[in-house]
Amino acid sequence: MSKLSSSGTWRPAHANLRLNCSPTIELTYPWGPLPVYRVVVAEDPSTLYYFSVRDGTVSRSDRESRIRNAVASLHTLDPIKLLIEREAFRKGLLIVASLIGIAAVCTGYALALKRWR
């Protein structure tokens, strides 16, 4: 329902209603707290700006930084954290991948020395 305000204008009854916009679930993201506003600049649509609702921080993301973050996350096997929850299994997988890499390097050196002689 509507009512007449003190200034003589009609206002909806819900005009004094305030919403609590703070999330009840604590959301986090590797690059900062959520929720955020994403702003795309018209001149360069590949550059994105993220404004945090919680603490007002601003972060910038462009193509180069997204590629750098993807390579860094693969280097530390971060995508595996989404699939496997147990830390011991992740560390074991990292050790196995490291041993395969060391074996590949040693095989390459052995083949190079054999060819060099």
Buried (B, 14 or more C-beta within 10 A) or exposed (E): EEEEEEEEEEEEEEEEEEEEEEEEEEEEEEBBBBEBEEEEEEEEEEBBBBEBEBEEEEEEBEEEBEEEBEEEBEEEBBEBEEEEEEEEEBEEEEEEEEEEEEEEEEEEEEEEEEEEE
